[in-house]
Amino acid sequence: MTDRPDLDSYFMKIADVVSERSTCLRRHAGAVLVRDKRILSTGYNGVPSGLPHCEETGCPRVNCRSGTHHELCRAVHSEQNAIIQAALHGVSTEGSTLYCTLLPCTLCAKMLINARVCRVVYREDYPDEGSLGFFEKAGVEICRIE
């Protein structure tokens, strides 16, 4: 019998595959919203639909430290895109788990809290750790896996 991955590892692998669609020049990120062992939606970081990709226009944050000056970035974060995709298709995210390749930033944390996501599983830290305080105060379970 082969080693069967646990559900957290399984959905994190899917988040990794989703991140391969990213159009960001700096970092690829992927997210998967799951409830009751079923994928609700996915998202990756990239510019809004129909706009030229950063490989064509260049990155306006090329000289910025990671985790800063989000207002200059042309991309929508993977977590945001996962929430948007669920909304576009009329799928509630209440009570779901988000699997994401990076710890969500503070802005994404606030959106996830309002989308009533109850658990966040991530692999890599992100320089904006303010999200951890928001998640803790909102009672969102956080789990970092390798």
DOTORTOR-24657 format. One line per field, with one value per residue: residue in one letter; chain; z, y, x of N, C-alpha, C, O, CB in turn. Coordinates in Angstrom, 3 decimals. Glycine has a CB too. Layout:
<rs>
rest: (A / ...)
kette: (A / ...)
nz: (Z / ...)
ny: (Y / ...)
nx: (X / ...)
caz: (Z / ...)
cay: (Y / ...)
cax: (X / ...)
cz: (Z / ...)
cy: (Y / ...)
cx: (X / ...)
oz: (Z / ...)
oy: (Y / ...)
ox: (X / ...)
cbz: (Z / ...)
cby: (Y / ...)
cbx: (X / ...)
</rs>
This chain:
<rs>
rest: (M / T / D / R / P / D / L / D / S / Y / F / M / K / I / A / D / V / V / S / E / R / S / T / C / L / R / R / H / A / G / A / V / L / V / R / D / K / R / I / L / S / T / G / Y / N / G / V / P / S / G / L / P / H / C / E / E / T / G / C / P / R / V / N / C / R / S / G / T / H / H / E / L / C / R / A / V / H / S / E / Q / N / A / I / I / Q / A / A / L / H / G / V / S / T / E / G / S / T / L / Y / C / T / L / L / P / C / T / L / C / A / K / M / L / I / N / A / R / V / C / R / V / V / Y / R / E / D / Y / P / D / E / G / S / L / G / F / F / E / K / A / G / V / E / I / C / R / I / E)
kette: (A / A / A / A / A / A / A / A / A / A / A / A / A / A / A / A / A / A / A / A / A / A / A / A / A / A / A / A / A / A / A / A / A / A / A / A / A / A / A / A / A / A / A / A / A / A / A / A / A / A / A / A / A / A / A / A / A / A / A / A / A / A / A / A / A / A / A / A / A / A / A / A / A / A / A / A / A / A / A / A / A / A / A / A / A / A / A / A / A / A / A / A / A / A / A / A / A / A / A / A / A / A / A / A / A / A / A / A / A / A / A / A / A / A / A / A / A / A / A / A / A / A / A / A / A / A / A / A / A / A / A / A / A / A / A / A / A / A / A / A / A / A / A / A / A / A)
nz: (0.000 / -0.820 / 0.492 / 1.652 / 1.336 / 4.023 / 4.442 / 4.686 / 3.541 / 0.987 / -0.063 / 0.090 / -1.779 / -4.056 / -3.952 / -4.521 / -7.225 / -8.341 / -7.951 / -10.023 / -12.147 / -11.750 / -12.626 / -11.628 / -11.356 / -9.206 / -7.145 / -6.923 / -5.967 / -4.547 / -3.840 / -2.220 / -1.538 / 0.683 / 1.767 / 3.781 / 2.690 / -0.001 / -2.895 / -3.147 / -4.496 / -6.338 / -6.431 / -7.789 / -7.721 / -9.640 / -12.331 / -12.779 / -14.705 / -18.227 / -18.355 / -19.267 / -18.575 / -16.012 / -17.057 / -19.473 / -18.891 / -16.848 / -13.410 / -10.973 / -8.379 / -8.241 / -6.901 / -4.277 / -0.879 / -0.053 / 0.921 / 1.362 / 0.311 / -1.060 / -2.383 / -4.755 / -6.323 / -9.138 / -9.107 / -8.040 / -5.006 / -4.324 / -2.390 / -2.380 / -4.996 / -4.837 / -3.099 / -4.660 / -6.929 / -5.775 / -5.038 / -7.563 / -8.602 / -6.922 / -4.515 / -1.155 / 1.265 / 3.904 / 6.885 / 5.725 / 4.844 / 4.103 / 2.005 / 1.474 / -0.211 / 0.953 / 4.038 / 4.585 / 3.808 / 5.791 / 4.719 / 3.160 / 5.231 / 6.645 / 4.727 / 4.487 / 7.048 / 7.034 / 5.024 / 6.368 / 6.647 / 8.426 / 9.039 / 8.323 / 6.419 / 5.812 / 4.156 / 3.790 / 5.465 / 5.403 / 4.881 / 6.067 / 8.973 / 10.380 / 9.994 / 11.598 / 14.166 / 13.628 / 12.780 / 15.140 / 16.996 / 15.769 / 15.992 / 14.082 / 13.059 / 12.720 / 10.848 / 10.235 / 7.850 / 6.780)
ny: (-1.190 / 2.224 / 5.345 / 7.369 / 10.706 / 12.970 / 15.007 / 17.780 / 17.912 / 16.995 / 18.971 / 21.144 / 20.484 / 20.781 / 23.540 / 24.311 / 23.507 / 25.173 / 27.618 / 27.661 / 28.901 / 31.567 / 34.969 / 36.704 / 38.376 / 38.345 / 36.494 / 33.384 / 32.456 / 30.383 / 29.426 / 27.558 / 27.089 / 25.166 / 23.056 / 20.621 / 18.563 / 19.166 / 21.003 / 24.399 / 26.740 / 28.180 / 30.145 / 32.301 / 34.498 / 37.411 / 39.820 / 41.702 / 40.214 / 40.327 / 42.424 / 43.541 / 41.332 / 41.382 / 40.674 / 41.889 / 44.609 / 45.214 / 45.219 / 47.253 / 47.241 / 46.482 / 47.411 / 47.349 / 46.222 / 42.926 / 42.340 / 44.946 / 48.098 / 47.337 / 48.716 / 49.576 / 47.383 / 45.534 / 43.189 / 40.873 / 39.233 / 35.705 / 34.612 / 36.507 / 36.229 / 33.615 / 33.984 / 35.785 / 34.203 / 32.263 / 33.906 / 34.845 / 32.546 / 31.985 / 30.599 / 29.871 / 30.761 / 30.360 / 28.821 / 27.465 / 26.129 / 27.612 / 26.809 / 27.773 / 28.875 / 30.791 / 32.652 / 34.570 / 38.087 / 41.081 / 42.512 / 40.521 / 38.744 / 40.133 / 40.121 / 37.360 / 36.767 / 38.212 / 36.789 / 34.614 / 32.428 / 29.729 / 28.454 / 28.504 / 27.189 / 27.134 / 27.306 / 28.806 / 31.582 / 35.071 / 38.380 / 40.233 / 40.024 / 40.865 / 39.785 / 37.543 / 38.412 / 39.471 / 37.126 / 35.595 / 37.143 / 36.986 / 34.369 / 32.521 / 29.527 / 28.776 / 27.124 / 26.043 / 24.204 / 22.016)
nx: (0.846 / 0.551 / 1.833 / -0.610 / -1.491 / -2.298 / -5.261 / -4.639 / -2.054 / -2.635 / -4.466 / -2.754 / -0.831 / -2.357 / -2.761 / -0.147 / 0.047 / -1.901 / -0.636 / 1.169 / -0.012 / 0.296 / 0.981 / 2.763 / 5.863 / 7.561 / 6.861 / 5.228 / 2.002 / -0.521 / -3.921 / -6.490 / -9.821 / -11.671 / -14.305 / -15.800 / -14.193 / -14.237 / -13.370 / -13.984 / -13.235 / -10.466 / -7.433 / -4.922 / -2.061 / -2.124 / -2.541 / -5.635 / -8.302 / -8.016 / -6.198 / -2.872 / -0.150 / 2.397 / 4.854 / 4.797 / 4.416 / 6.134 / 7.220 / 5.900 / 6.791 / 9.384 / 11.694 / 10.947 / 10.736 / 9.748 / 6.402 / 5.727 / 4.298 / 1.911 / -0.049 / 1.024 / 1.212 / 0.128 / -1.210 / -3.776 / -4.146 / -3.674 / -5.420 / -7.453 / -8.385 / -9.401 / -11.575 / -13.062 / -13.629 / -15.289 / -17.441 / -18.289 / -19.386 / -21.417 / -20.916 / -20.826 / -18.384 / -18.384 / -17.349 / -15.264 / -11.979 / -8.905 / -6.304 / -3.086 / -0.151 / 1.439 / 1.631 / -1.218 / -1.430 / -2.050 / -4.263 / -5.534 / -6.114 / -8.097 / -10.120 / -10.570 / -11.498 / -13.918 / -15.154 / -15.808 / -14.111 / -12.850 / -10.503 / -7.024 / -4.499 / -1.118 / 2.139 / 4.606 / 6.143 / 5.267 / 6.417 / 4.661 / 3.370 / 1.193 / -1.260 / -1.569 / -2.325 / -4.880 / -6.224 / -6.055 / -7.555 / -10.028 / -10.638 / -9.872 / -8.529 / -5.125 / -2.674 / 0.520 / 2.227 / 4.831)
caz: (0.000 / -0.890 / 1.511 / 1.257 / 2.060 / 4.809 / 3.681 / 4.632 / 2.547 / -0.316 / -0.560 / -0.072 / -3.083 / -5.066 / -3.918 / -5.251 / -8.658 / -8.689 / -7.992 / -11.297 / -13.085 / -11.368 / -13.608 / -10.885 / -11.631 / -7.946 / -6.331 / -7.297 / -4.811 / -4.876 / -2.727 / -2.455 / -0.496 / 0.829 / 2.848 / 3.760 / 1.801 / -1.387 / -3.341 / -3.480 / -5.512 / -6.295 / -6.873 / -7.844 / -7.800 / -10.988 / -12.645 / -13.069 / -16.019 / -19.398 / -18.338 / -19.641 / -17.491 / -15.591 / -17.941 / -20.566 / -18.405 / -15.792 / -12.038 / -10.327 / -7.035 / -8.436 / -5.917 / -2.952 / -0.023 / -0.051 / 1.988 / 1.503 / -0.832 / -1.819 / -3.211 / -6.062 / -7.035 / -10.115 / -8.961 / -7.013 / -4.283 / -4.548 / -1.454 / -2.882 / -6.198 / -4.418 / -2.589 / -5.813 / -7.749 / -5.059 / -5.150 / -8.946 / -8.874 / -5.921 / -3.544 / 0.160 / 1.842 / 5.350 / 7.476 / 4.882 / 5.139 / 3.004 / 1.869 / 0.682 / -0.227 / 1.801 / 5.076 / 4.010 / 4.298 / 6.670 / 3.938 / 2.841 / 6.485 / 6.927 / 3.776 / 4.843 / 8.253 / 6.620 / 4.209 / 7.362 / 6.575 / 9.839 / 9.212 / 7.282 / 6.417 / 4.905 / 4.238 / 3.934 / 6.101 / 4.545 / 5.719 / 6.737 / 9.961 / 11.070 / 9.817 / 12.696 / 15.224 / 13.187 / 12.820 / 16.532 / 17.598 / 15.120 / 16.259 / 12.910 / 13.341 / 11.807 / 10.884 / 9.283 / 7.584 / 5.951)
cay: (0.000 / 3.446 / 6.352 / 8.256 / 11.968 / 13.458 / 16.014 / 19.047 / 17.776 / 16.839 / 20.258 / 22.037 / 20.146 / 21.406 / 24.974 / 24.441 / 23.417 / 26.402 / 28.721 / 27.630 / 29.793 / 32.949 / 35.813 / 37.630 / 38.219 / 38.260 / 35.315 / 32.673 / 32.042 / 29.683 / 29.250 / 26.656 / 27.117 / 23.812 / 22.776 / 19.235 / 17.799 / 19.511 / 22.282 / 25.407 / 27.619 / 28.334 / 31.451 / 32.536 / 35.930 / 37.935 / 41.043 / 41.467 / 39.637 / 41.198 / 43.417 / 42.962 / 40.736 / 42.142 / 40.393 / 42.852 / 45.990 / 45.379 / 45.202 / 48.555 / 47.043 / 45.789 / 47.867 / 47.376 / 45.055 / 42.040 / 42.602 / 46.383 / 48.862 / 46.563 / 49.618 / 49.727 / 46.108 / 45.386 / 41.864 / 40.486 / 38.106 / 34.400 / 34.467 / 37.382 / 35.598 / 32.456 / 34.532 / 36.362 / 33.103 / 31.686 / 34.865 / 34.859 / 31.323 / 31.837 / 29.574 / 30.419 / 30.363 / 30.253 / 27.554 / 26.782 / 26.179 / 28.099 / 26.274 / 28.760 / 28.648 / 31.815 / 33.256 / 35.724 / 39.422 / 41.648 / 42.825 / 39.249 / 38.205 / 40.817 / 39.614 / 35.974 / 36.824 / 38.633 / 35.712 / 33.579 / 31.288 / 29.402 / 27.849 / 28.813 / 26.312 / 27.723 / 26.710 / 29.765 / 32.858 / 36.257 / 39.450 / 40.969 / 39.096 / 41.478 / 38.945 / 36.578 / 39.050 / 39.518 / 35.770 / 35.177 / 37.865 / 36.557 / 32.956 / 31.700 / 28.579 / 28.905 / 25.938 / 26.072 / 22.875 / 22.007)
cax: (0.000 / 1.341 / 1.539 / -1.703 / -1.303 / -3.432 / -6.008 / -3.906 / -0.982 / -3.293 / -4.952 / -1.605 / -0.241 / -3.211 / -2.420 / 1.123 / -0.246 / -2.624 / 0.340 / 1.896 / -0.706 / 0.585 / 1.657 / 3.624 / 7.294 / 8.308 / 6.547 / 4.010 / 1.208 / -1.756 / -4.855 / -7.614 / -10.844 / -12.215 / -15.254 / -16.269 / -13.306 / -14.553 / -12.822 / -14.983 / -12.647 / -9.016 / -6.960 / -3.478 / -1.807 / -1.925 / -3.284 / -7.050 / -8.622 / -8.028 / -5.130 / -1.577 / 0.608 / 3.575 / 5.989 / 4.686 / 4.449 / 7.121 / 6.706 / 6.096 / 7.356 / 10.665 / 12.677 / 10.319 / 10.915 / 8.595 / 5.442 / 5.476 / 3.773 / 0.915 / -0.854 / 1.674 / 1.149 / -0.954 / -1.808 / -4.731 / -3.541 / -4.305 / -6.535 / -8.520 / -8.954 / -10.202 / -12.843 / -13.776 / -14.154 / -16.436 / -18.544 / -18.766 / -20.138 / -22.462 / -20.536 / -20.511 / -17.103 / -18.570 / -16.937 / -14.282 / -10.546 / -8.083 / -4.952 / -2.349 / 1.288 / 2.061 / 0.810 / -1.905 / -1.090 / -3.069 / -5.465 / -6.197 / -6.647 / -9.366 / -11.108 / -10.883 / -12.329 / -15.264 / -15.717 / -16.116 / -13.198 / -12.608 / -9.185 / -6.046 / -3.323 / -0.128 / 3.464 / 5.707 / 5.858 / 5.235 / 6.963 / 3.590 / 2.832 / 0.063 / -2.448 / -1.688 / -3.101 / -6.276 / -6.765 / -6.194 / -8.684 / -11.269 / -10.852 / -9.558 / -7.446 / -3.986 / -1.816 / 1.628 / 2.759 / 6.048)
cz: (0.000 / 0.232 / 0.972 / 2.024 / 2.890 / 4.029 / 3.598 / 3.586 / 1.135 / -0.875 / -0.716 / -1.398 / -4.213 / -5.112 / -4.659 / -6.767 / -9.129 / -8.824 / -9.307 / -12.354 / -12.821 / -12.490 / -12.936 / -11.176 / -10.361 / -7.199 / -6.817 / -6.030 / -5.302 / -3.636 / -3.161 / -1.268 / -0.490 / 1.972 / 2.686 / 2.743 / 0.319 / -1.724 / -3.748 / -4.595 / -5.334 / -6.730 / -6.905 / -8.002 / -9.235 / -11.224 / -12.923 / -14.509 / -17.111 / -19.437 / -18.722 / -18.410 / -17.200 / -16.446 / -19.153 / -20.083 / -17.438 / -14.433 / -11.388 / -8.928 / -7.099 / -7.383 / -4.500 / -2.193 / -0.033 / 1.146 / 2.187 / 0.201 / -1.712 / -2.754 / -4.595 / -6.945 / -7.965 / -9.911 / -7.867 / -6.332 / -4.501 / -3.651 / -1.922 / -4.098 / -5.854 / -3.889 / -3.743 / -6.670 / -7.083 / -5.202 / -6.555 / -9.268 / -7.810 / -4.879 / -2.229 / 0.646 / 3.355 / 5.846 / 6.689 / 5.447 / 3.901 / 3.095 / 0.972 / 0.843 / 0.682 / 2.898 / 4.466 / 4.622 / 5.161 / 5.916 / 3.595 / 4.096 / 6.799 / 5.993 / 4.123 / 6.083 / 7.874 / 5.720 / 5.069 / 7.154 / 8.014 / 10.101 / 8.037 / 7.474 / 5.392 / 5.107 / 4.551 / 4.645 / 5.054 / 5.422 / 6.471 / 7.718 / 10.743 / 10.993 / 10.988 / 13.847 / 14.877 / 13.280 / 14.259 / 17.178 / 17.026 / 15.353 / 15.066 / 13.262 / 12.266 / 11.971 / 9.817 / 9.104 / 6.678 / 4.600)
cy: (1.251 / 4.390 / 7.312 / 9.559 / 12.309 / 14.601 / 17.352 / 18.994 / 17.711 / 18.201 / 21.279 / 21.750 / 20.759 / 22.913 / 25.229 / 24.419 / 24.687 / 27.565 / 28.776 / 28.515 / 31.270 / 33.690 / 36.829 / 37.333 / 37.959 / 36.957 / 34.691 / 32.207 / 31.378 / 29.497 / 28.349 / 26.772 / 25.773 / 23.783 / 21.346 / 18.381 / 18.061 / 20.882 / 23.199 / 26.322 / 27.648 / 29.747 / 31.490 / 34.021 / 36.338 / 39.153 / 40.708 / 40.979 / 40.690 / 42.252 / 42.761 / 42.458 / 41.557 / 41.847 / 41.326 / 44.284 / 46.268 / 45.421 / 46.556 / 48.449 / 46.422 / 46.186 / 47.927 / 46.092 / 44.247 / 42.343 / 44.072 / 46.945 / 48.045 / 47.445 / 49.843 / 48.496 / 46.054 / 44.097 / 41.819 / 39.257 / 36.828 / 34.193 / 35.296 / 36.757 / 34.371 / 32.911 / 35.069 / 35.259 / 32.446 / 32.605 / 34.876 / 33.658 / 31.022 / 30.773 / 30.248 / 29.878 / 30.179 / 28.855 / 26.808 / 26.902 / 26.696 / 27.440 / 27.239 / 28.550 / 29.620 / 32.240 / 34.466 / 37.041 / 39.935 / 41.947 / 41.551 / 38.622 / 38.836 / 40.328 / 38.188 / 35.904 / 37.203 / 37.605 / 34.494 / 32.273 / 30.987 / 28.832 / 28.225 / 27.904 / 26.893 / 27.060 / 27.736 / 31.030 / 33.970 / 37.420 / 40.281 / 40.015 / 39.680 / 40.640 / 37.993 / 37.144 / 39.130 / 38.137 / 35.319 / 35.838 / 37.417 / 35.072 / 32.055 / 30.814 / 28.719 / 27.673 / 26.085 / 24.639 / 22.995 / 21.434)
cx: (0.889 / 0.944 / 0.489 / -1.552 / -2.537 / -4.074 / -5.286 / -2.799 / -1.549 / -3.735 / -3.817 / -0.898 / -1.056 / -2.944 / -1.110 / 0.890 / -0.959 / -1.641 / 1.116 / 1.240 / -0.406 / 1.306 / 2.592 / 5.089 / 8.100 / 8.092 / 5.249 / 3.308 / -0.069 / -2.604 / -5.999 / -8.563 / -11.564 / -13.227 / -15.742 / -15.508 / -13.559 / -13.979 / -13.975 / -14.495 / -11.134 / -8.656 / -5.447 / -3.262 / -1.495 / -2.794 / -4.755 / -7.250 / -8.630 / -6.942 / -3.805 / -0.820 / 1.861 / 4.805 / 5.969 / 4.912 / 5.579 / 6.443 / 6.954 / 6.713 / 8.749 / 11.708 / 12.117 / 10.616 / 9.628 / 7.708 / 5.124 / 4.910 / 2.827 / 0.092 / -0.247 / 1.511 / -0.063 / -1.734 / -2.872 / -4.119 / -4.339 / -5.522 / -7.738 / -9.190 / -9.793 / -11.562 / -13.689 / -14.388 / -15.351 / -17.654 / -19.136 / -19.652 / -21.183 / -22.191 / -20.161 / -19.173 / -17.204 / -18.185 / -15.875 / -12.869 / -9.839 / -6.717 / -4.200 / -0.851 / 2.029 / 1.095 / 0.106 / -1.429 / -2.250 / -4.361 / -6.239 / -6.800 / -7.996 / -10.465 / -11.536 / -11.764 / -13.760 / -15.943 / -16.055 / -15.336 / -12.789 / -11.220 / -8.301 / -4.845 / -2.352 / 1.223 / 4.544 / 5.244 / 5.886 / 5.691 / 5.919 / 2.907 / 1.657 / -1.193 / -2.648 / -2.510 / -4.578 / -6.915 / -7.013 / -7.418 / -10.024 / -11.568 / -10.645 / -8.369 / -6.368 / -3.097 / -0.742 / 2.117 / 3.973 / 5.741)
oz: (0.742 / 0.838 / -0.042 / 3.253 / 2.518 / 3.067 / 2.552 / 2.822 / 0.206 / -2.015 / -1.554 / -2.061 / -5.215 / -6.193 / -5.347 / -7.500 / -10.199 / -9.711 / -9.665 / -13.356 / -13.599 / -13.206 / -13.601 / -11.234 / -10.428 / -6.676 / -7.090 / -5.133 / -6.333 / -2.522 / -4.317 / -0.123 / -1.533 / 3.012 / 1.578 / 2.025 / -0.528 / -0.930 / -4.569 / -5.522 / -4.318 / -7.323 / -6.140 / -8.380 / -9.935 / -10.422 / -13.260 / -15.403 / -16.948 / -20.458 / -18.526 / -17.348 / -18.042 / -16.548 / -19.790 / -20.784 / -17.225 / -14.333 / -11.263 / -8.354 / -6.100 / -7.011 / -3.612 / -2.781 / -0.022 / 2.251 / 3.073 / -0.864 / -2.939 / -3.783 / -5.513 / -8.165 / -7.597 / -10.483 / -6.920 / -7.006 / -4.822 / -4.095 / -1.866 / -4.211 / -6.516 / -4.194 / -3.793 / -7.093 / -7.755 / -5.456 / -6.715 / -10.102 / -7.793 / -4.405 / -2.197 / 0.469 / 4.010 / 5.304 / 6.961 / 6.381 / 2.784 / 4.129 / -0.157 / 1.886 / 1.139 / 2.711 / 3.879 / 5.799 / 5.248 / 6.422 / 3.728 / 4.036 / 7.180 / 6.414 / 4.058 / 6.159 / 8.346 / 5.657 / 4.563 / 7.441 / 8.749 / 11.254 / 6.895 / 8.551 / 4.239 / 6.087 / 5.489 / 4.460 / 3.972 / 6.611 / 7.428 / 7.349 / 11.681 / 11.830 / 11.334 / 14.443 / 15.729 / 13.801 / 14.562 / 17.827 / 17.718 / 14.958 / 15.026 / 13.710 / 11.071 / 13.087 / 8.635 / 10.082 / 5.916 / 3.753)
oy: (1.318 / 4.262 / 7.979 / 9.534 / 11.984 / 15.104 / 17.999 / 19.944 / 18.306 / 18.542 / 22.177 / 22.671 / 21.206 / 23.499 / 26.241 / 25.220 / 25.212 / 28.405 / 29.821 / 28.847 / 32.130 / 33.119 / 37.707 / 36.174 / 37.413 / 36.377 / 35.399 / 31.637 / 31.754 / 29.417 / 28.371 / 26.575 / 25.298 / 24.409 / 20.914 / 17.578 / 17.270 / 21.817 / 22.840 / 26.641 / 27.202 / 30.454 / 30.796 / 34.741 / 35.694 / 39.476 / 39.570 / 41.295 / 41.784 / 42.919 / 41.558 / 43.079 / 42.328 / 42.684 / 41.535 / 45.084 / 47.423 / 45.633 / 46.972 / 49.462 / 45.890 / 45.354 / 48.499 / 45.018 / 44.815 / 42.575 / 44.424 / 46.339 / 48.058 / 46.985 / 50.262 / 48.569 / 46.490 / 43.931 / 42.606 / 38.350 / 36.869 / 33.661 / 34.844 / 36.759 / 34.113 / 32.298 / 34.832 / 35.369 / 32.106 / 32.137 / 34.913 / 33.744 / 29.939 / 30.113 / 31.101 / 28.701 / 29.873 / 27.844 / 25.636 / 27.659 / 26.273 / 27.503 / 27.500 / 28.111 / 29.316 / 32.194 / 35.319 / 37.100 / 39.297 / 41.663 / 41.511 / 38.032 / 38.138 / 40.142 / 37.853 / 35.076 / 36.579 / 37.553 / 33.475 / 31.180 / 31.902 / 28.733 / 28.263 / 27.854 / 27.116 / 26.347 / 27.548 / 31.491 / 33.819 / 37.439 / 40.972 / 39.290 / 39.046 / 40.768 / 37.672 / 36.424 / 38.887 / 37.995 / 34.732 / 35.167 / 37.461 / 34.578 / 30.944 / 31.300 / 28.773 / 27.241 / 26.233 / 23.942 / 23.952 / 21.337)
ox: (1.869 / -0.120 / 0.695 / -1.489 / -3.665 / -3.494 / -5.312 / -2.629 / -1.002 / -3.418 / -3.904 / -0.420 / -0.498 / -2.905 / -0.971 / 1.470 / -0.650 / -1.794 / 1.660 / 1.873 / -0.818 / 2.128 / 3.142 / 5.498 / 9.202 / 9.043 / 4.279 / 3.930 / -0.627 / -2.087 / -6.423 / -8.156 / -12.013 / -13.024 / -16.060 / -16.104 / -13.145 / -14.090 / -14.819 / -15.239 / -10.600 / -9.471 / -4.777 / -4.187 / -0.713 / -3.670 / -5.083 / -6.465 / -9.170 / -6.775 / -3.631 / -0.850 / 2.323 / 5.702 / 7.001 / 5.531 / 5.947 / 5.235 / 8.105 / 7.114 / 9.233 / 12.535 / 12.750 / 10.733 / 8.536 / 8.200 / 4.345 / 5.032 / 2.928 / -0.403 / -0.952 / 1.656 / -1.154 / -2.811 / -2.866 / -3.631 / -5.526 / -6.539 / -8.882 / -10.416 / -10.798 / -12.585 / -14.896 / -15.539 / -16.325 / -18.764 / -20.356 / -20.554 / -21.767 / -23.116 / -19.274 / -18.862 / -16.208 / -18.632 / -15.613 / -12.604 / -10.135 / -6.053 / -4.617 / -0.365 / 3.131 / -0.121 / 0.773 / -1.073 / -3.300 / -5.447 / -7.462 / -7.879 / -8.936 / -11.606 / -12.719 / -12.672 / -14.711 / -17.172 / -16.526 / -15.824 / -12.418 / -10.799 / -8.757 / -4.250 / -2.721 / 1.439 / 5.319 / 4.118 / 6.454 / 5.373 / 6.270 / 1.983 / 1.172 / -2.087 / -3.785 / -3.312 / -5.434 / -8.021 / -8.052 / -8.220 / -11.041 / -12.624 / -11.175 / -7.331 / -6.659 / -2.809 / -1.050 / 2.390 / 4.114 / 6.629)
cbz: (1.233 / -2.253 / 1.930 / 1.527 / 1.078 / 6.249 / 4.300 / 6.007 / 2.831 / -0.193 / 0.382 / 1.113 / -3.262 / -4.769 / -2.452 / -4.848 / -8.963 / -7.620 / -6.836 / -11.813 / -13.006 / -10.091 / -14.469 / -9.366 / -12.331 / -7.056 / -4.828 / -8.234 / -3.888 / -5.522 / -2.232 / -2.657 / -0.721 / 1.084 / 2.840 / 3.450 / 2.074 / -1.624 / -4.526 / -2.247 / -5.421 / -7.196 / -5.967 / -9.010 / -6.870 / -12.034 / -13.867 / -12.831 / -15.977 / -19.483 / -16.945 / -20.393 / -17.830 / -14.141 / -18.403 / -21.229 / -17.747 / -16.016 / -11.206 / -10.237 / -6.193 / -9.833 / -6.307 / -3.074 / 1.429 / -0.036 / 3.260 / 1.895 / -1.676 / -0.861 / -2.508 / -5.874 / -6.038 / -11.524 / -8.663 / -7.619 / -2.779 / -4.311 / -0.030 / -3.240 / -7.163 / -3.335 / -1.549 / -6.668 / -8.009 / -3.551 / -4.776 / -9.898 / -8.991 / -6.586 / -4.077 / 1.172 / 1.513 / 5.728 / 7.632 / 3.465 / 5.564 / 3.035 / 1.283 / 1.098 / -1.640 / 0.959 / 6.325 / 4.200 / 3.104 / 7.329 / 2.646 / 2.184 / 7.647 / 6.793 / 2.355 / 5.073 / 9.277 / 5.898 / 3.093 / 7.336 / 5.644 / 10.316 / 9.346 / 7.322 / 6.076 / 5.127 / 2.949 / 2.563 / 7.234 / 3.921 / 4.874 / 5.699 / 10.918 / 10.502 / 8.523 / 13.198 / 15.499 / 11.744 / 12.119 / 17.325 / 17.390 / 13.626 / 16.772 / 11.648 / 13.398 / 12.086 / 10.667 / 9.771 / 6.944 / 6.619)
cby: (-0.001 / 4.130 / 7.120 / 7.601 / 13.112 / 13.926 / 16.220 / 19.384 / 16.524 / 15.894 / 20.810 / 21.879 / 18.614 / 21.126 / 25.478 / 23.306 / 22.165 / 26.729 / 28.590 / 26.197 / 29.559 / 32.983 / 36.543 / 37.536 / 39.458 / 39.401 / 35.688 / 31.469 / 33.253 / 28.331 / 30.617 / 25.174 / 28.294 / 22.784 / 23.786 / 19.197 / 16.326 / 19.491 / 22.082 / 26.230 / 29.060 / 27.280 / 32.552 / 31.742 / 36.326 / 36.863 / 41.771 / 42.752 / 38.937 / 41.864 / 44.083 / 44.001 / 39.291 / 41.845 / 38.916 / 42.738 / 46.323 / 46.649 / 44.068 / 49.279 / 46.153 / 46.086 / 49.225 / 47.578 / 45.469 / 40.568 / 42.042 / 47.132 / 49.377 / 45.825 / 50.950 / 50.020 / 44.943 / 45.425 / 40.845 / 40.184 / 38.416 / 33.283 / 34.898 / 38.776 / 35.201 / 31.636 / 35.658 / 37.231 / 32.059 / 31.464 / 36.268 / 34.891 / 30.159 / 31.536 / 28.707 / 30.087 / 31.399 / 30.569 / 26.683 / 27.347 / 24.773 / 29.651 / 24.801 / 30.195 / 28.762 / 33.043 / 33.663 / 35.582 / 40.405 / 42.919 / 43.581 / 38.268 / 38.445 / 42.341 / 39.660 / 35.180 / 37.839 / 39.970 / 35.318 / 33.282 / 31.586 / 28.419 / 26.311 / 30.318 / 24.798 / 29.246 / 26.006 / 30.121 / 33.145 / 36.513 / 40.356 / 41.556 / 38.684 / 42.835 / 38.152 / 36.171 / 40.436 / 40.050 / 34.796 / 35.523 / 39.365 / 36.834 / 32.756 / 32.590 / 27.108 / 30.226 / 24.629 / 27.020 / 21.962 / 21.204)
cbx: (-0.961 / 1.166 / 2.825 / -3.102 / -0.996 / -2.984 / -7.369 / -3.314 / -0.141 / -4.514 / -6.020 / -0.619 / -0.154 / -4.712 / -2.310 / 2.095 / -1.111 / -3.706 / 1.318 / 1.987 / -2.207 / 1.428 / 0.624 / 3.349 / 7.829 / 7.929 / 6.442 / 4.326 / 0.882 / -1.459 / -5.396 / -7.132 / -11.853 / -11.078 / -16.456 / -17.758 / -13.459 / -16.081 / -11.821 / -15.338 / -13.239 / -8.311 / -7.495 / -2.801 / -0.654 / -2.227 / -2.651 / -7.861 / -9.972 / -9.323 / -5.024 / -0.725 / 0.980 / 3.886 / 5.966 / 3.317 / 3.157 / 7.943 / 7.370 / 4.772 / 6.430 / 11.208 / 13.196 / 8.798 / 11.302 / 9.039 / 5.952 / 6.777 / 4.922 / -0.018 / -1.020 / 3.147 / 1.099 / -0.395 / -0.732 / -6.187 / -3.447 / -3.297 / -6.105 / -7.961 / -7.839 / -9.452 / -12.578 / -12.822 / -13.063 / -16.093 / -18.066 / -17.586 / -19.195 / -23.733 / -19.357 / -21.626 / -16.033 / -20.030 / -18.116 / -14.324 / -9.989 / -7.958 / -4.947 / -2.737 / 1.816 / 2.492 / 1.671 / -3.406 / -0.794 / -2.547 / -5.088 / -5.200 / -5.661 / -9.202 / -10.544 / -9.598 / -11.750 / -15.194 / -14.737 / -17.594 / -11.931 / -13.641 / -9.291 / -5.622 / -3.705 / -0.015 / 3.792 / 6.292 / 6.871 / 3.783 / 7.774 / 2.558 / 3.921 / -0.210 / -2.343 / -0.301 / -2.565 / -6.371 / -5.811 / -4.916 / -8.517 / -11.193 / -12.208 / -9.249 / -7.984 / -3.177 / -2.644 / 2.791 / 1.685 / 7.176)
</rs>
